[in-house]
C-alpha cells in the first residue's frame, strides 16, 4: 500500500493575495540563503488567508497581514526575514488549524526515521476541512476537540495507541461530514450521545419524495472503524520494520551509494509474527478478514432504535483496486487475458460458506481460484440479518472516497414501515453505488471498465 496525499490542503481554485505574493517572492529569490522560504507551502498560506478574511478573524488577519508585508518588502527585515516569516507562518497555522498542526508535527517527527501506519491513514487535507467546518458545526467542533484531547495524552501511553484512539474519532467525524455533504439540505444528521446502553452513532432524518408522495424517513447509522489484523502487536512491529528500512538506507548512503534501496512491505492483513501462506494478492483473505472484524464489532443490540444501517469504515484495511465492481458477486476483468473476479464488498455482505472465490491472475494463463470462503457474510444467517436494512462500506479506492451500499431487497420491517423502497432511497442519496443480494445491479458492476 502506498500513502497518497488524498485531499489537497487547498482547493486548486483557491487563490489569495498572500499566496500570490509568496509565489512572486519565490520567483524573485529562488534558492536565496537569506530570503528563500524552502519549507513554506503556498497551500497553507491560501487556506489561512482565506479563513482570516471570510471569518473576519482579527487575530488571524493580523498574522497573515504581517506575512504579506514581509513578502512585499523582504529587504526591510534583512537577515531576520526567514525567522520572522516562519514564526508568523507557524503561529498562524497552529492558531487556525491546531489539530492539523498536531498531526503534521507527528508525521514530521517520524519522517526519515520510521512510520506509523495509523497516522498515515489520516488524511491531512480532510483534517483541515474538518477544522474549517468546526467553526459553524457544533458536532464537528466536538469531534475536533476530542481528537485534540486524545492527542494530548501523556507519554505513558504508546503513541501508536494514541493514534488508534484518535483515528476512531476521526472515523466518525469524516463519515458525519462526508455524509452531510452528500445529503445536503435533504439530510439532517444528529450525533447520539453515548450512554450505558448500546445505541447507534447517528440519527438521520431524510426529507424525500417516494412515488410522488413527500416523506420524512428516520433511520440510524452505526459506524465501526475496522483496524488492521492483530493491531496492538502489528502496529509496533510495522514501526520497527520501517525504522530498520530507514537504517538500511542510511547505511548504504554512508558507504557512498548514490542510490540507496531497500524493501519494506506494509501489510495490514498480515497476522502477527509468523503467517504461513500469507498472500498479499489474495481476495479471499481480504473478504474473510473484513467479515470477521465486522462481525466482532457490530452487535445486534446497537440496531434496536429503528432501521439502522451498519457502516464499516475500511480506511485502515485498503481494498485491492476493485472500485465499484466490488459490489458484484463477480465481475469480468479483461486484463491479463481476462478472468472473472469475486467482488469483495458483495461477499462481505452475502458470501456463503464454502463458496469458491476468484482473484486476478498474476499473469495470462495463471489460475484464478483463491480457495473457498471459510466465513459467511455479515448479512447471511447472522444475528444482524433480521435487524440491518443494509450495509455501507466506506473506503478509499482508485483515487476516491467511496460509500457503497449492499442490501437484501426482500428485507422489510412492517412495524417500522420500512422496505427495499426506503433502503434504495437512502442509498440513492448517500451511496451512489449500491447493489442487492440478488445482484439487481448486475448491468452496472459485472464488467470492469477502464
Secondary structure as UniProt FT lines:
FT   TURN            12..13
FT   HELIX           17..28
FT   TURN            30..31
FT   TURN            33..35
FT   TURN            38..39
FT   HELIX           42..54
FT   TURN            55..56
FT   HELIX           58..72
FT   HELIX           74..77
FT   HELIX           78..80
FT   HELIX           81..96
FT   HELIX           98..110
FT   TURN            111..113
FT   HELIX           117..120
FT   HELIX           124..133
FT   TURN            134..136
FT   HELIX           138..151
FT   TURN            155..156
FT   HELIX           159..183
FT   HELIX           184..186
FT   STRAND          187..191
FT   STRAND          202..210
FT   TURN            211..212
FT   STRAND          213..225
FT   TURN            229..230
FT   HELIX           231..254
FT   TURN            255..256
FT   TURN            268..269
FT   TURN            276..277
FT   TURN            280..281
FT   HELIX           283..297
FT   HELIX           300..303
FT   STRAND          308..313
FT   TURN            315..316
FT   HELIX           323..327
FT   STRAND          330..333
FT   HELIX           335..337
FT   STRAND          339..342
FT   HELIX           344..350
FT   TURN            353..354
FT   STRAND          356..358
FT   TURN            364..365
FT   STRAND          369..372
FT   TURN            378..379
FT   TURN            383..387
FT   STRAND          391..397
FT   TURN            398..399
FT   STRAND          400..407
FT   TURN            409..410
FT   TURN            414..417
FT   HELIX           420..430
FT   STRAND          433..436
FT   TURN            437..438
FT   TURN            440..441
FT   HELIX           442..445
//
